[in-house]
Amino acid sequence: MSRHTTLCSTLVLAGLSLFAQAAAAKTCNVAIEGDDMMKFNKSQIAIAADCTEVQLTLKHAGKLPVTAMGHNWVLTQTADFQTVANAGMAAGAAQNYVTKGDARVIAHTKLVGGGESTSVTFPTSKLKKGGDYTFFCSFPGHWSQMKGKLTFG
Ligand SMILES: [Cu+2]
């Protein structure tokens, strides 16, 4: 084997390994619905260990307007959830009831009303495998029953 052939093989192998890394990126889609009864249709979301990114879509399956029965989807560590929910109430509807720049918020959507959908994409590098996460709607009065657990790994 000539030196040239060896160099070419090395380059091909390097290229293949780059391709393998790119192919390992995986966006996992999660769909959840909120309704006019102040409920999510899921209380558990499990993100598989090989997901590198989550695309969460929230659909408001009800008919009530955003001002009366708005819903969003907010993700925090379970330990932060009540504090973040209370702070969000003070942030107001214009901020989607999420405090601007709150580092405890891992991901959140905007508020939607009946018939609307919204989505948010976030990297799973923000999650720890085996961590304890809670998702909830931060519309005032909703988080006590519009909440669930999210797991990764
Ligand atoms: Cu809500």
Backbone and ligand atoms as CSV (ligand in chain L), in Angstrom:
chain,resi,resn,atom,element,x,y,z
A,1,MET,N,N,0.844,-1.201,0.000
A,1,MET,CA,C,0.000,0.000,0.000
A,1,MET,C,C,0.880,1.253,0.000
A,2,SER,N,N,0.665,2.143,-0.921
A,2,SER,CA,C,1.491,3.352,-0.988
A,2,SER,C,C,1.097,4.316,0.121
A,3,ARG,N,N,1.990,5.276,0.357
A,3,ARG,CA,C,1.698,6.271,1.391
A,3,ARG,C,C,0.441,7.069,1.018
A,4,HIS,N,N,0.299,7.306,-0.297
A,4,HIS,CA,C,-0.853,8.082,-0.768
A,4,HIS,C,C,-2.170,7.371,-0.434
A,5,THR,N,N,-2.214,6.083,-0.701
A,5,THR,CA,C,-3.432,5.316,-0.432
A,5,THR,C,C,-3.775,5.353,1.054
A,6,THR,N,N,-2.724,5.237,1.870
A,6,THR,CA,C,-2.944,5.247,3.317
A,6,THR,C,C,-3.559,6.569,3.749
A,7,LEU,N,N,-3.025,7.668,3.207
A,7,LEU,CA,C,-3.543,8.997,3.560
A,7,LEU,C,C,-5.010,9.105,3.144
A,8,CYS,N,N,-5.304,8.623,1.925
A,8,CYS,CA,C,-6.690,8.683,1.450
A,8,CYS,C,C,-7.616,7.895,2.368
A,9,SER,N,N,-7.193,6.712,2.761
A,9,SER,CA,C,-8.034,5.882,3.628
A,9,SER,C,C,-8.292,6.590,4.946
A,10,THR,N,N,-7.242,7.236,5.471
A,10,THR,CA,C,-7.381,7.946,6.739
A,10,THR,C,C,-8.411,9.064,6.604
A,11,LEU,N,N,-8.337,9.788,5.487
A,11,LEU,CA,C,-9.289,10.888,5.271
A,11,LEU,C,C,-10.713,10.364,5.152
A,12,VAL,N,N,-10.865,9.255,4.449
A,12,VAL,CA,C,-12.199,8.664,4.282
A,12,VAL,C,C,-12.753,8.248,5.636
A,13,LEU,N,N,-11.904,7.633,6.441
A,13,LEU,CA,C,-12.344,7.202,7.778
A,13,LEU,C,C,-12.736,8.390,8.642
A,14,ALA,N,N,-11.941,9.471,8.563
A,14,ALA,CA,C,-12.245,10.680,9.338
A,14,ALA,C,C,-13.593,11.230,8.891
A,15,GLY,N,N,-13.826,11.216,7.581
A,15,GLY,CA,C,-15.095,11.705,7.032
A,15,GLY,C,C,-16.264,10.863,7.513
A,16,LEU,N,N,-16.072,9.562,7.518
A,16,LEU,CA,C,-17.146,8.662,7.954
A,16,LEU,C,C,-17.486,8.883,9.416
A,17,SER,N,N,-16.467,9.122,10.237
A,17,SER,CA,C,-16.742,9.288,11.655
A,17,SER,C,C,-17.469,10.619,11.896
A,18,LEU,N,N,-17.161,11.643,11.090
A,18,LEU,CA,C,-17.907,12.909,11.188
A,18,LEU,C,C,-19.368,12.684,10.820
A,19,PHE,N,N,-19.570,11.897,9.775
A,19,PHE,CA,C,-20.926,11.585,9.318
A,19,PHE,C,C,-21.700,10.857,10.422
A,20,ALA,N,N,-21.016,9.915,11.087
A,20,ALA,CA,C,-21.648,9.139,12.150
A,20,ALA,C,C,-22.088,10.056,13.290
A,21,GLN,N,N,-21.258,11.049,13.610
A,21,GLN,CA,C,-21.627,11.981,14.677
A,21,GLN,C,C,-22.847,12.809,14.297
A,22,ALA,N,N,-22.857,13.262,13.029
A,22,ALA,CA,C,-23.997,14.061,12.570
A,22,ALA,C,C,-25.269,13.216,12.585
A,23,ALA,N,N,-25.142,11.960,12.186
A,23,ALA,CA,C,-26.300,11.076,12.115
A,23,ALA,C,C,-26.836,10.748,13.509
A,24,ALA,N,N,-25.998,10.911,14.527
A,24,ALA,CA,C,-26.429,10.590,15.884
A,24,ALA,C,C,-27.348,11.663,16.464
A,25,ALA,N,N,-27.415,12.846,15.819
A,25,ALA,CA,C,-28.339,13.877,16.297
A,25,ALA,C,C,-29.763,13.389,16.074
A,26,LYS,N,N,-30.580,13.479,17.096
A,26,LYS,CA,C,-31.933,12.958,16.974
A,26,LYS,C,C,-32.924,13.896,17.666
A,27,THR,N,N,-33.848,14.413,16.887
A,27,THR,CA,C,-34.906,15.247,17.450
A,27,THR,C,C,-36.090,14.362,17.786
A,28,CYS,N,N,-36.529,14.419,19.025
A,28,CYS,CA,C,-37.667,13.612,19.448
A,28,CYS,C,C,-38.883,14.523,19.597
A,29,ASN,N,N,-39.967,14.120,18.970
A,29,ASN,CA,C,-41.178,14.936,18.999
A,29,ASN,C,C,-42.120,14.483,20.102
A,30,VAL,N,N,-42.599,15.456,20.841
A,30,VAL,CA,C,-43.553,15.178,21.913
A,30,VAL,C,C,-44.766,16.069,21.683
A,31,ALA,N,N,-45.955,15.483,21.753
A,31,ALA,CA,C,-47.180,16.263,21.582
A,31,ALA,C,C,-47.985,16.208,22.877
A,32,ILE,N,N,-48.504,17.360,23.273
A,32,ILE,CA,C,-49.343,17.401,24.470
A,32,ILE,C,C,-50.497,18.361,24.193
A,33,GLU,N,N,-51.631,18.082,24.816
A,33,GLU,CA,C,-52.803,18.942,24.622
A,33,GLU,C,C,-53.302,19.491,25.949
A,34,GLY,N,N,-53.788,20.722,25.890
A,34,GLY,CA,C,-54.485,21.320,27.022
A,34,GLY,C,C,-55.923,21.540,26.585
A,35,ASP,N,N,-56.855,21.670,27.554
A,35,ASP,CA,C,-58.259,21.808,27.158
A,35,ASP,C,C,-58.969,22.898,27.966
A,36,ASP,N,N,-60.258,23.023,27.750
A,36,ASP,CA,C,-61.055,24.032,28.457
A,36,ASP,C,C,-61.357,23.632,29.903
A,37,MET,N,N,-61.029,22.397,30.276
A,37,MET,CA,C,-61.254,21.919,31.646
A,37,MET,C,C,-60.006,22.103,32.505
A,38,MET,N,N,-59.048,22.895,32.006
A,38,MET,CA,C,-57.811,23.155,32.740
A,38,MET,C,C,-57.014,21.873,32.986
A,39,LYS,N,N,-56.913,21.065,31.934
A,39,LYS,CA,C,-56.175,19.805,32.066
A,39,LYS,C,C,-55.236,19.587,30.882
A,40,PHE,N,N,-54.095,18.966,31.167
A,40,PHE,CA,C,-53.230,18.429,30.126
A,40,PHE,C,C,-53.680,16.990,29.881
A,41,ASN,N,N,-53.462,16.477,28.682
A,41,ASN,CA,C,-53.832,15.083,28.406
A,41,ASN,C,C,-52.703,14.109,28.755
A,42,LYS,N,N,-51.621,14.632,29.369
A,42,LYS,CA,C,-50.513,13.766,29.794
A,42,LYS,C,C,-50.037,14.192,31.169
A,43,SER,N,N,-49.668,13.230,31.994
A,43,SER,CA,C,-49.073,13.574,33.279
A,43,SER,C,C,-47.623,13.086,33.355
A,44,GLN,N,N,-47.188,12.433,32.278
A,44,GLN,CA,C,-45.820,11.906,32.214
A,44,GLN,C,C,-45.292,12.085,30.803
A,45,ILE,N,N,-44.042,12.540,30.707
A,45,ILE,CA,C,-43.373,12.590,29.412
A,45,ILE,C,C,-42.011,11.939,29.606
A,46,ALA,N,N,-41.726,10.911,28.819
A,46,ALA,CA,C,-40.436,10.233,28.929
A,46,ALA,C,C,-39.622,10.532,27.676
A,47,ILE,N,N,-38.449,11.117,27.870
A,47,ILE,CA,C,-37.548,11.409,26.754
A,47,ILE,C,C,-36.472,10.322,26.730
A,48,ALA,N,N,-36.372,9.631,25.591
A,48,ALA,CA,C,-35.404,8.533,25.479
A,48,ALA,C,C,-33.970,9.069,25.531
A,49,ALA,N,N,-33.075,8.238,26.015
A,49,ALA,CA,C,-31.682,8.629,26.239
A,49,ALA,C,C,-30.956,9.069,24.965
A,50,ASP,N,N,-31.391,8.560,23.800
A,50,ASP,CA,C,-30.679,8.911,22.562
A,50,ASP,C,C,-31.219,10.175,21.878
A,51,CYS,N,N,-32.181,10.851,22.482
A,51,CYS,CA,C,-32.682,12.105,21.915
A,51,CYS,C,C,-31.669,13.215,22.210
A,52,THR,N,N,-31.271,13.958,21.179
A,52,THR,CA,C,-30.343,15.072,21.420
A,52,THR,C,C,-31.103,16.378,21.519
A,53,GLU,N,N,-32.339,16.342,21.054
A,53,GLU,CA,C,-33.159,17.547,21.019
A,53,GLU,C,C,-34.624,17.127,21.187
A,54,VAL,N,N,-35.400,17.974,21.848
A,54,VAL,CA,C,-36.826,17.690,22.003
A,54,VAL,C,C,-37.606,18.791,21.305
A,55,GLN,N,N,-38.556,18.384,20.480
A,55,GLN,CA,C,-39.473,19.355,19.910
A,55,GLN,C,C,-40.839,19.080,20.520
A,56,LEU,N,N,-41.253,19.980,21.398
A,56,LEU,CA,C,-42.530,19.796,22.085
A,56,LEU,C,C,-43.595,20.674,21.435
A,57,THR,N,N,-44.716,20.060,21.095
A,57,THR,CA,C,-45.830,20.809,20.519
A,57,THR,C,C,-47.004,20.781,21.485
A,58,LEU,N,N,-47.478,21.959,21.825
A,58,LEU,CA,C,-48.642,22.102,22.701
A,58,LEU,C,C,-49.828,22.535,21.855
A,59,LYS,N,N,-50.904,21.767,21.945
A,59,LYS,CA,C,-52.121,22.126,21.225
A,59,LYS,C,C,-53.206,22.420,22.258
A,60,HIS,N,N,-53.895,23.525,22.067
A,60,HIS,CA,C,-55.045,23.836,22.919
A,60,HIS,C,C,-56.271,23.280,22.207
A,61,ALA,N,N,-56.787,22.183,22.733
A,61,ALA,CA,C,-57.886,21.480,22.074
A,61,ALA,C,C,-59.246,22.092,22.410
A,62,GLY,N,N,-59.250,23.117,23.267
A,62,GLY,CA,C,-60.518,23.721,23.670
A,62,GLY,C,C,-60.949,24.854,22.755
A,63,LYS,N,N,-61.888,25.669,23.271
A,63,LYS,CA,C,-62.439,26.769,22.473
A,63,LYS,C,C,-62.282,28.115,23.167
A,64,LEU,N,N,-61.999,28.098,24.453
A,64,LEU,CA,C,-61.942,29.352,25.217
A,64,LEU,C,C,-60.743,30.203,24.804
A,65,PRO,N,N,-60.917,31.545,24.875
A,65,PRO,CA,C,-59.826,32.436,24.464
A,65,PRO,C,C,-58.644,32.412,25.444
A,66,VAL,N,N,-57.514,32.860,24.953
A,66,VAL,CA,C,-56.260,32.832,25.712
A,66,VAL,C,C,-56.353,33.629,27.014
A,67,THR,N,N,-57.184,34.675,27.031
A,67,THR,CA,C,-57.302,35.506,28.226
A,67,THR,C,C,-58.043,34.777,29.353
A,68,ALA,N,N,-58.934,33.857,28.990
A,68,ALA,CA,C,-59.733,33.149,29.998
A,68,ALA,C,C,-59.141,31.798,30.359
A,69,MET,N,N,-58.593,31.099,29.369
A,69,MET,CA,C,-58.125,29.717,29.565
A,69,MET,C,C,-56.845,29.495,28.766
A,70,GLY,N,N,-55.905,30.449,28.885
A,70,GLY,CA,C,-54.638,30.305,28.162
A,70,GLY,C,C,-53.801,29.180,28.755
A,71,HIS,N,N,-53.051,28.509,27.892
A,71,HIS,CA,C,-52.141,27.472,28.368
A,71,HIS,C,C,-50.760,27.659,27.751
A,72,ASN,N,N,-49.755,27.327,28.548
A,72,ASN,CA,C,-48.398,27.212,28.020
A,72,ASN,C,C,-47.789,25.943,28.587
A,73,TRP,N,N,-46.555,25.688,28.226
A,73,TRP,CA,C,-45.838,24.505,28.730
A,73,TRP,C,C,-44.476,24.980,29.181
A,74,VAL,N,N,-44.239,24.825,30.477
A,74,VAL,CA,C,-42.995,25.315,31.082
A,74,VAL,C,C,-42.299,24.132,31.735
A,75,LEU,N,N,-40.984,24.043,31.566
A,75,LEU,CA,C,-40.222,22.933,32.154
A,75,LEU,C,C,-39.158,23.462,33.108
A,76,THR,N,N,-39.154,22.919,34.318
A,76,THR,CA,C,-38.119,23.256,35.310
A,76,THR,C,C,-37.739,21.974,36.060
A,77,GLN,N,N,-36.714,22.083,36.872
A,77,GLN,CA,C,-36.456,21.000,37.817
A,77,GLN,C,C,-37.621,21.011,38.789
A,78,THR,N,N,-37.990,19.853,39.295
A,78,THR,CA,C,-39.124,19.765,40.217
A,78,THR,C,C,-38.911,20.660,41.445
A,79,ALA,N,N,-37.686,20.757,41.919
A,79,ALA,CA,C,-37.381,21.587,43.093
A,79,ALA,C,C,-37.673,23.075,42.837
A,80,ASP,N,N,-37.638,23.513,41.586
A,80,ASP,CA,C,-37.840,24.940,41.254
A,80,ASP,C,C,-39.273,25.258,40.854
A,81,PHE,N,N,-40.071,24.262,40.607
A,81,PHE,CA,C,-41.332,24.453,39.898
A,81,PHE,C,C,-42.308,25.426,40.581
A,82,GLN,N,N,-42.509,25.290,41.893
A,82,GLN,CA,C,-43.494,26.172,42.542
A,82,GLN,C,C,-43.008,27.618,42.599
A,83,THR,N,N,-41.728,27.812,42.859
A,83,THR,CA,C,-41.164,29.166,42.905
A,83,THR,C,C,-41.267,29.828,41.532
A,84,VAL,N,N,-40.933,29.070,40.489
A,84,VAL,CA,C,-40.989,29.606,39.125
A,84,VAL,C,C,-42.442,29.897,38.731
A,85,ALA,N,N,-43.355,29.026,39.121
A,85,ALA,CA,C,-44.775,29.228,38.802
A,85,ALA,C,C,-45.296,30.502,39.477
A,86,ASN,N,N,-44.950,30.704,40.728
A,86,ASN,CA,C,-45.396,31.908,41.441
A,86,ASN,C,C,-44.791,33.176,40.848
A,87,ALA,N,N,-43.512,33.117,40.500
A,87,ALA,CA,C,-42.847,34.276,39.898
A,87,ALA,C,C,-43.466,34.581,38.537
A,88,GLY,N,N,-43.842,33.552,37.812
A,88,GLY,CA,C,-44.412,33.713,36.481
A,88,GLY,C,C,-45.738,34.454,36.500
A,89,MET,N,N,-46.506,34.208,37.561
A,89,MET,CA,C,-47.795,34.897,37.695
A,89,MET,C,C,-47.590,36.407,37.701
A,90,ALA,N,N,-46.567,36.843,38.412
A,90,ALA,CA,C,-46.268,38.273,38.509
A,90,ALA,C,C,-45.726,38.835,37.193
A,91,ALA,N,N,-45.150,37.985,36.374
A,91,ALA,CA,C,-44.583,38.448,35.101
A,91,ALA,C,C,-45.675,38.907,34.130
A,92,GLY,N,N,-46.889,38.361,34.261
A,92,GLY,CA,C,-48.011,38.822,33.452
A,92,GLY,C,C,-48.154,38.141,32.107
A,93,ALA,N,N,-49.323,38.349,31.507
A,93,ALA,CA,C,-49.675,37.676,30.253
A,93,ALA,C,C,-48.751,38.065,29.101
A,94,ALA,N,N,-48.303,39.328,29.090
A,94,ALA,CA,C,-47.448,39.787,27.990
A,94,ALA,C,C,-46.133,39.006,27.956
A,95,GLN,N,N,-45.709,38.487,29.109
A,95,GLN,CA,C,-44.484,37.668,29.183
A,95,GLN,C,C,-44.830,36.179,29.190
A,96,ASN,N,N,-46.077,35.847,28.834
A,96,ASN,CA,C,-46.525,34.449,28.847
A,96,ASN,C,C,-46.443,33.836,30.250
A,97,TYR,N,N,-46.542,34.668,31.269
A,97,TYR,CA,C,-46.451,34.219,32.673
A,97,TYR,C,C,-45.152,33.466,32.963
A,98,VAL,N,N,-44.075,33.928,32.328
A,98,VAL,CA,C,-42.743,33.375,32.589
A,98,VAL,C,C,-41.815,34.565,32.809
A,99,THR,N,N,-41.100,34.564,33.922
A,99,THR,CA,C,-40.171,35.656,34.207
A,99,THR,C,C,-39.067,35.678,33.160
A,100,LYS,N,N,-38.876,36.858,32.566
A,100,LYS,CA,C,-37.878,36.998,31.514
A,100,LYS,C,C,-36.482,36.662,32.058
A,101,GLY,N,N,-35.753,35.832,31.338
A,101,GLY,CA,C,-34.374,35.520,31.719
A,101,GLY,C,C,-34.234,34.615,32.936
A,102,ASP,N,N,-35.305,33.990,33.366
A,102,ASP,CA,C,-35.238,33.077,34.519
A,102,ASP,C,C,-34.446,31.822,34.147
A,103,ALA,N,N,-33.248,31.686,34.724
A,103,ALA,CA,C,-32.352,30.576,34.367
A,103,ALA,C,C,-32.899,29.225,34.826
A,104,ARG,N,N,-33.862,29.251,35.748
A,104,ARG,CA,C,-34.437,27.974,36.220
A,104,ARG,C,C,-35.395,27.380,35.192
A,105,VAL,N,N,-35.832,28.194,34.234
A,105,VAL,CA,C,-36.733,27.711,33.180
A,105,VAL,C,C,-35.897,27.016,32.104
A,106,ILE,N,N,-36.086,25.716,31.965
A,106,ILE,CA,C,-35.305,24.932,30.999
A,106,ILE,C,C,-35.843,25.157,29.590
A,107,ALA,N,N,-37.162,25.237,29.465
A,107,ALA,CA,C,-37.797,25.501,28.173
A,107,ALA,C,C,-39.226,25.945,28.450
A,108,HIS,N,N,-39.765,26.751,27.548
A,108,HIS,CA,C,-41.183,27.097,27.676
A,108,HIS,C,C,-41.746,27.530,26.335
A,109,THR,N,N,-43.045,27.339,26.183
A,109,THR,CA,C,-43.735,27.823,24.991
A,109,THR,C,C,-44.406,29.146,25.348
A,110,LYS,N,N,-44.999,29.782,24.340
A,110,LYS,CA,C,-45.846,30.938,24.602
A,110,LYS,C,C,-47.224,30.436,25.034
A,111,LEU,N,N,-48.071,31.354,25.417
A,111,LEU,CA,C,-49.451,31.021,25.780
A,111,LEU,C,C,-50.276,30.850,24.512
A,112,VAL,N,N,-51.181,29.872,24.542
A,112,VAL,CA,C,-52.111,29.710,23.420
A,112,VAL,C,C,-53.541,29.610,23.944
A,113,GLY,N,N,-54.473,30.003,23.104
A,113,GLY,CA,C,-55.891,29.890,23.408
A,113,GLY,C,C,-56.509,28.750,22.607
A,114,GLY,N,N,-57.811,28.553,22.765
A,114,GLY,CA,C,-58.531,27.472,22.093
A,114,GLY,C,C,-58.247,27.402,20.596
A,115,GLY,N,N,-57.957,26.207,20.112
A,115,GLY,CA,C,-57.731,25.980,18.687
A,115,GLY,C,C,-56.325,26.283,18.213
A,116,GLU,N,N,-55.477,26.842,19.096
A,116,GLU,CA,C,-54.124,27.218,18.673
A,116,GLU,C,C,-53.099,26.170,19.083
A,117,SER,N,N,-51.963,26.201,18.389
A,117,SER,CA,C,-50.832,25.330,18.708
A,117,SER,C,C,-49.562,26.146,18.764
A,118,THR,N,N,-48.594,25.647,19.493
A,118,THR,CA,C,-47.290,26.291,19.548
A,118,THR,C,C,-46.254,25.218,19.829
A,119,SER,N,N,-44.996,25.499,19.557
A,119,SER,CA,C,-43.989,24.491,19.884
A,119,SER,C,C,-42.694,25.148,20.331
A,120,VAL,N,N,-41.881,24.355,21.005
A,120,VAL,CA,C,-40.574,24.806,21.473
A,120,VAL,C,C,-39.597,23.655,21.266
A,121,THR,N,N,-38.369,23.995,20.885
A,121,THR,CA,C,-37.330,22.988,20.703
A,121,THR,C,C,-36.186,23.307,21.656
A,122,PHE,N,N,-35.724,22.307,22.369
A,122,PHE,CA,C,-34.595,22.524,23.278
A,122,PHE,C,C,-33.675,21.300,23.280
A,123,PRO,N,N,-32.372,21.534,23.524
A,123,PRO,CA,C,-31.424,20.422,23.530
A,123,PRO,C,C,-31.490,19.629,24.825
A,124,THR,N,N,-31.325,18.321,24.737
A,124,THR,CA,C,-31.355,17.506,25.952
A,124,THR,C,C,-30.082,17.682,26.777
A,125,SER,N,N,-29.113,18.441,26.244
A,125,SER,CA,C,-27.922,18.744,27.055
A,125,SER,C,C,-28.307,19.581,28.275
A,126,LYS,N,N,-29.526,20.157,28.256
A,126,LYS,CA,C,-30.009,20.913,29.411
A,126,LYS,C,C,-30.590,20.004,30.496
A,127,LEU,N,N,-30.704,18.703,30.173
A,127,LEU,CA,C,-31.286,17.747,31.124
A,127,LEU,C,C,-30.217,16.770,31.606
A,128,LYS,N,N,-30.402,16.321,32.841
A,128,LYS,CA,C,-29.505,15.282,33.364
A,128,LYS,C,C,-30.257,13.965,33.319
A,129,LYS,N,N,-29.540,12.907,32.942
A,129,LYS,CA,C,-30.194,11.593,32.952
A,129,LYS,C,C,-30.580,11.234,34.376
A,130,GLY,N,N,-31.828,10.825,34.538
A,130,GLY,CA,C,-32.307,10.472,35.872
A,130,GLY,C,C,-32.721,11.671,36.713
A,131,GLY,N,N,-32.681,12.892,36.142
A,131,GLY,CA,C,-33.081,14.096,36.885
A,131,GLY,C,C,-34.585,14.128,37.128
A,132,ASP,N,N,-34.992,15.019,38.031
A,132,ASP,CA,C,-36.404,15.111,38.410
A,132,ASP,C,C,-36.968,16.432,37.866
A,133,TYR,N,N,-37.766,16.332,36.824
A,133,TYR,CA,C,-38.285,17.522,36.146
A,133,TYR,C,C,-39.812,17.564,36.177
A,134,THR,N,N,-40.327,18.789,36.275
A,134,THR,CA,C,-41.777,18.976,36.249
A,134,THR,C,C,-42.125,19.943,35.123
A,135,PHE,N,N,-43.147,19.580,34.356
A,135,PHE,CA,C,-43.682,20.514,33.354
A,135,PHE,C,C,-45.024,20.995,33.871
A,136,PHE,N,N,-45.369,22.216,33.528
A,136,PHE,CA,C,-46.628,22.777,34.019
A,136,PHE,C,C,-47.069,23.931,33.140
A,137,CYS,N,N,-48.331,24.347,33.351
A,137,CYS,CA,C,-48.859,25.550,32.703
A,137,CYS,C,C,-48.777,26.648,33.751
A,138,SER,N,N,-48.176,27.793,33.390
A,138,SER,CA,C,-47.979,28.858,34.384
A,138,SER,C,C,-49.077,29.921,34.348
A,139,PHE,N,N,-50.136,29.686,33.586
A,139,PHE,CA,C,-51.291,30.597,33.622
A,139,PHE,C,C,-51.803,30.598,35.076
A,140,PRO,N,N,-52.111,31.802,35.632
A,140,PRO,CA,C,-52.497,31.870,37.039
A,140,PRO,C,C,-53.593,30.860,37.413
A,141,GLY,N,N,-53.306,30.099,38.456
A,141,GLY,CA,C,-54.269,29.125,38.962
A,141,GLY,C,C,-54.226,27.771,38.290
A,142,HIS,N,N,-53.453,27.631,37.228
A,142,HIS,CA,C,-53.480,26.366,36.475
A,142,HIS,C,C,-52.469,25.327,36.957
A,143,TRP,N,N,-51.325,25.792,37.497
A,143,TRP,CA,C,-50.234,24.839,37.750
A,143,TRP,C,C,-50.544,23.792,38.802
A,144,SER,N,N,-51.527,24.064,39.671
A,144,SER,CA,C,-51.803,23.061,40.705
A,144,SER,C,C,-52.360,21.776,40.092
A,145,GLN,N,N,-53.062,21.893,38.967
A,145,GLN,CA,C,-53.498,20.644,38.324
A,145,GLN,C,C,-52.937,20.409,36.921
A,146,MET,N,N,-52.452,21.473,36.279
A,146,MET,CA,C,-51.841,21.274,34.957
A,146,MET,C,C,-50.340,21.096,35.143
A,147,LYS,N,N,-49.958,19.889,35.503
A,147,LYS,CA,C,-48.537,19.599,35.719
A,147,LYS,C,C,-48.286,18.117,35.544
A,148,GLY,N,N,-47.029,17.787,35.336
A,148,GLY,CA,C,-46.646,16.388,35.190
A,148,GLY,C,C,-45.143,16.250,35.306
A,149,LYS,N,N,-44.693,15.006,35.232
A,149,LYS,CA,C,-43.260,14.719,35.376
A,149,LYS,C,C,-42.636,14.433,34.021
A,150,LEU,N,N,-41.426,14.943,33.866
A,150,LEU,CA,C,-40.655,14.641,32.665
A,150,LEU,C,C,-39.390,13.903,33.091
A,151,THR,N,N,-39.108,12.831,32.380
A,151,THR,CA,C,-37.893,12.073,32.677
A,151,THR,C,C,-37.043,11.977,31.413
A,152,PHE,N,N,-35.743,11.825,31.614
A,152,PHE,CA,C,-34.794,11.705,30.504
A,152,PHE,C,C,-33.873,10.534,30.800
A,153,GLY,N,N,-33.729,9.673,29.794
A,153,GLY,CA,C,-32.765,8.569,29.929
A,153,GLY,C,C,-33.454,7.238,30.148
L,1,CU,CU,CU,-53.233,26.502,31.515
